[in-house]
Amino acid sequence: MKKLIYISLAFVAASCASKTTEDYLTELNTKRDSIKAEYRTLGAELAKIEAEITALDTTRKVVNVTARKADRTTFRHFFKIYGSIQTDNNTLVYPSAQGEITRVFVEEGQPVSKGQTLYAIDSEILRKNMDEVKVQIELAKDVYDKQEKLWKQNIGSEMDYLRAKNNLDALNTKKETLKAQISKTNVTAPFSGTIDEIMIKNGQLVSPGIATMRIVNLDKVYLKADVPEGYIKTIGRGTPVNVTFPSINESVKTNINETGRFINPANRTFTARINLENQNNKLYPNLLGMLEIQDYQQDSALVIPARLIQENAQGESYIFTVKADGEAMYSILKPIEVGMTYNGVTEVLSGLGDHDMIIDKGSRSVSDNQLIRVTK
């Protein structure tokens, strides 16, 4: 090969003195094309010989690998936080009157309707007071009627008329007050739901401020979580979210329904609310849920398995690709720029082409420009 090049150059030097520039350029191009053709032929023969040596020489290390192409797909990234199930219909029942429990009408686990009586408080004293007031009202009304007739006939004093009227009005007001107090001795359900807990029993003395029962309605529940303030620009109403409940092995794909407008100064978070359908009442208040909230999406992204990406001492990412040289194949170290990673795949921002073959299995066993054998 070297002799051929030297002969060609000597020939060119000897001829250049007697030929025009145009003839000389034409001759150079012809010689170049001839040398290139011979170089390609020699290169193909060399690659063939290398392949044969690889197949026969057991002392030369050849690494068996598999290869794959990068995928073009929609890449989404999610971050994880935790929240808990809550419901607006989870209420402790408190009595509005003081007295002794005469009867409890419900049991734990029993469904109840809004307005249904839960338990009764002794109202005997209040009812006796009501009977007494009714008698007083009858007398006061008779007095008022007589005073009114006399006042219309200009008989008697205005003071007597007004005193009779005021007495009757006061007794009617007292009657209404007693009526309201008696109604409060029958404690009713504030909404339809299920009796979750009963803290009282017959004969027990209760008073306002003491919890007596818990009633819950799990038909409508929501999950509430605290989101770090760094996501305030990317998270909002309609953001996709995957919710998983590890305790019951349930998961659902939905969207955020509402985000808070207040940053908690204690932990620098804002709230996110996800309304959930609670079929068969599987979701209990305070049940822990894991949220995977989408904070990034790129359509037609080039993605590869994260396990194929390696780093050098400077923290730069690279992968190994396959280079074919005739029948021989070599591993080529290719630096890449990576983006986010989620669910085992990483987005490649630059450095990798759509048609590049990436070394998959065996990528940790090769080095740059190493002879390889690609297997299936």
C-alpha angles and dihedrals in degrees: 000000000000091000089053092053093047093049091050093050092048090051092051092049093051094049101044095077094061102037133075122252092253093052090046093052091049091051092049092052091050092050091047093053090048093051092047091052091049090047092053091049092049091046092053091048090048092051090049091051091047090052092049091048090050091053095047105031107082091181094065113086114237118175119217111222141164124228138206141175125247116257126239108215145127107286119206128183125205132186125208131235134154132240140164137238116257136176133197089218100067106108141164112223116228126187120239093206135054122235149087122310108246099178141000110210101189141054133216112278093023118134114232136188128232109276095018114141112252101181141341131235122210107269101172095115092047091050092050089051088050092053090049093050091050090057090048091050092054091053093043091050092053091051091047093049092052093047091048092053091048092047091052089052090049089247121133129011129302089232092062090050094049092045091054091047093049092049092052093047091049092052092048089052091050089050092054091048092052090046090055092047092051091050089055091059087073103066113205136194112269091211140358113280145100129300102243100175138007118203099178140065138194114292095022118133114234136180138181112291095036115107113231106173143003120225123186137184114198098179090100118036136154137198117234124195139170114242121200111252091238088078095052093109096047102039123070146120110327097022109146116248136179113214122198128184107200095189094061098025093238129137137180137186114223143129136264109263100192142003128203125251095213131080112217104229092206096064104005095241139127126211129255123196126202118187112216137195109236105205113188089000093272094148112079126193112273092017107153117243131185116221124204104194121192113237101162139033132177122181119219093009122171106239134179134178109281091226091069094060117095133184133218127218090277092055094251116147124233142162135197121248132187122255119191119210104181106300093339121089129203136190114242123199108227122188113220139184112231133201130192126339125216135163094357099309131097130205113236111214099185144347098059129087127213092244098045115120110225121208107241116171109033095027091126092053100055135077133203115299093002122155110252140177116219112217131181 
